[in-house]
Amino acid sequence: MNTLSYTRLGIIGAGRAGQAFAMGLAPFSKAAPLIFNRSSARRAEALAHVPYARPAGNAEDIWQSCDLIVMAVSDDAVADMTERLSHCDPGVPRPFLFHLSGRCGAGVLDPLREKGAVTAAIHPVMTFTGDPESEVQRMAGTPFGVTGSSAQAVERAMAVVKLLGGNGFIIAEEKRSLYHGALSHAANHLVTLIESAARALEAAGMDDPHAALRPLVRAAMENSLTNGFAALSGPLLRGDRGTIGGHLEAFGRYCPDMLPDYRAMALATLREMERHDMGKADAMPDLRQLLEPE
């Protein structure tokens, strides 16, 4: 497939991700890319990053003018935008249209596939902070979860990922929510976990808890990503009932709202230890009894 065969790129949604994809794919658009966003301010931001792009009057203009279309709208808006565009036919034969939602697969785009489009979901496993120049650079080497409506759709999606310098992997349609839930569990809950620990350190009298956590958390995260669950250390692995009991007592006294979260994470760790045949087997029942909510 000729990766330079796109006549015109169209971006529907000019938020953080939309702007990054506009910058990243604009060099592969023979005609000036078209950008649509309901917010004139967001549209102006995107046009500033891609000066030779042109504003589209509405989403339908992109659907009827472009052969490479990025639907960069929120997860909840993908179905509504699909329904809106399905009331008219595409303006070019078999345009390639994909959305960026991690949650949705390609099935949500079926009304547009029935209109002749080749459809897919392409989800970059990264966060977008609003700095499209750096985000285009970060997409190089980033994993992209790809779900296509057909073998051709998967091929074209992988070609787009390659244009961005990313590494595509296939996620089955029915596993899309599991895939996205796993990513959210890792990234979003990690932020909550660190903030919770920081509040406990503040309660212990520390002025800058995030600075204290930084080297510990970074080392633990890197070790975990490199070595998997073998990176586990600490009192649960040692079977240290006295230490765990002291944690529970201290959280109950000073940070009672943290106690259910600590118990839940400790019990989850015990389950993972059992799966990996780690820890002191004779200490497991006692630790579990200690951690189970009363």
N, C-alpha and C positions, 0 to 999 in steps of 0.2 A: 504493500500500500504506500502511495506517495504521501508522506506526512506534510508536504507543502501544498496539498491540493485543495485547501479550503479557500473559497472565494471571499467569504466575509464572516467574521466572528461577530456574534451578538451576545451581550451580557444582559440578563434580566435580573436585576437586583444589584445595586452598587454599594452594598455594605462592605465590611472588612474583607470577607472572602471574595466577593465579587470584584472588588478593586484589584486584589492580588492576582486573580485569574485573568482579568482584563490585561494587566501588565505582562503576565507570563505568556499569554497566548497571542497577544496583538502582533508580535513579529511574524506570525505564521498566517496572518490574514492578508490576502492580496489587496482587498479593498479596505477602506477605512472602517474599523470596527464600529458597531452601533451599541450604545449603552442606554438602558432604560432603568429608571428608578422613580418611584412616586415622589420621593423627597428631592426637590430641586437642589438642595445643599449637598446631599450625598452624590447626586449625579454630577454636580460641578466638581466635587473632589475627585471622582473617577476620571473625568475628562482632563483634569489638571495632571493626573498621573499618566494618561495616554493622550497627549496633546493632539494627535492626528485622528483620534476617535471622534464620532459624531453622536449627538444626542438623538434618541428615538422618541417619537411622540407617545408611543404606547408599546406594550409588550407584543401586540399583534404585528406591529411594524417589523420587529425582529423575527418573529415566526415566519413572516412572509418575505423576508429579505436575506436571511442568513442560512448558510449550510453547516455552520458550527455554532451551536447555541448552548450557553451555560445558564442554567436556571439556579441562580445564587440567592434564593429566597429562604426564609426560615422553614424549619421542618414542617410546621403546621400549615404553611402557605403553599406547599408543593402541590397538594391535591387541588386546591382552589385555582392556582395558576394553570394547572393542567386542564381543568374543566373550562376555564376561560378561553384558552387557546384552541380547544377542541372544536369550537364553533366555526372555525374557518380552516381551510386547507393550507398546508405550507406553500411557500412561494417557489421553492426549488425542489427537485426530486430527491427524496430520501435524505433530508438533512439529518445530521447527527446531533441529538439533543440529550444532554445529561444534567442531572441535578447534583448538588453537593451534600445533600443530607446524609448523615451517618445512619439515622434510624430507618429511613425508607429504602426499599429496594427499587428495582426497575418497574415492578408491577404497577406502581402508582401512576406511571406515565403511559399505561396501556391505551388510553383514549387518543394519545398523540401517535403512538405506534400504529394504531388502526388507521390513522390519517396518512401514514406513509413514512413517518420518522423512524430512524434507528435510535433506540433509546437505551440509556444506562444510568446507573448511579456511580459516581466517582467521589470518594470521600477521602480527603487527605488527613492522615493521622497526625494532626498538629493543631495548635491554636493560632488564631488570627488576632493580632493586637492593634491593627490599624496602621501599620507601617508597611505598605505593600512592597516597597523596594526590598526591604530585608526579608519579607515573607516569600518573595519570588526566589530569593537565594536559598532560603531554608527549604523550599519545596524540592530542591535538588537533593536527592537521597532520601526523601521522606517516603514512608510506606503509604500507599493509596489502596483503600478497599474498593474493589470493583465488582459490581453486579450488572450483568447485561441481560437484555431481553432475548438475545440470540447469540450464536457464535460470532456473527459479524459484529454485533454490538460490543462484545467483549474485545474483539480484535481492535476495533476503532477506539475503544476506551483505553486499552493498553497503549495505543499509539499516542493518544493525547497525554497520558501520564509520562510517556517517554519524552515528549516535547518539553515537558516541565522538568525533566531530569529526575523524576520520581521512580519508585519501584512498586509496580502494581501487583496485587494478589487478589484472588477471586474469593468472594463471599457469596454463598448460595442465598437465593432470595429468602427462603424460610429461616435462615440463620442471621438475617440482618439485625434484628432487634437484640439478639444475643451478643453479636459482635459489638454493637454500639453500647449496650449495657456494660460490657466488660471494660471498654475504654473509659466510660463515664465513671465506673466504679474505681478504676485505678487513678484517674486524674482528678476528678472532682472530690472524691472522698479523701484523697491524700491531702488536699488543701484544707479540708475540714479537720482532719486528724492533726495536722501540724498546728493549726490555729487553736485547737483544743489543748494541745500540749503546752503551747505558749501561754495560754491563760492560767494553766496550773503553775507554770514557772513564775508568772507574775504573782500569783497567790503565795508562792514560796519566797517572794521578796526580790526576784530578779528584775532589774531595770530594762534590759534589752533581751528578752527571751528568744527572739528570732535569731539574733546573732549567735547565741549560745547553741541553738539547735542546728544552725547551718552546717557545720562540719560533720556532725553526727548523722543528720538526715541524708546529706549528700553521699557520705560514705556508705550508709546502709542501702540507699537506693541504687547506687552504682554496683555494689556487691550483689544485690538481689537481681539486678538486670543481667549481670554477668554469670552468676552461679545459681540462680533460681532459689529454691527454698533452702538449699544448703547454706545460704548466707545467714540463716537465723542464729541468733545468739540470745543470751539473757536468762532470766530466772526460770521461765517456763521450761526451757531446754535443760536446765540444770536440775529441775524438779525442786526448786527452792520454795517450799510452802511458806516459810516465815516471811520471805521478801514479798511474795504475792499478797499475803495477809496484811502486811504493813501498807502496801499500796491501797488495798481496799479500805482499810481503816482511815488512811489519810484523805483519800478522795471523798469518803463519806463525811468526813469532818469539815474539810475546807472547800471542796468542789463537788457537792453531791450530784449536780447535773451531769457530771462526767462519768459517774459510777456505772450507769447502764452501758455506756459505750465501751468503757474499759473491759467490763465483764464480757460483752459480746465479742470484742476483738480477741480477748484472751482465749475464749472458748473456740473461736474460729481457728486460732493458732494451734490449739490442742488437736482439733480435727485434722488439720494439715500435717501436724507432726505424726499422727497415727497413719495417715496415708503414706508418709515417707519413712515410716518405721524409725522415727527419731525420738530422742528423749529417753527418760527412765520409765520403763513400762510399769514398774511397781508404784511409781509416784502419780501416774495418770488418774486413777480413780479418786485419790485424795484431792488432787488439784481441781478436777472437775466438780467435785462436791463443794469445794471452797468457792468456786466461781459461779455456780448455778445460783440464780436469784432466789432469795428466800420466799 
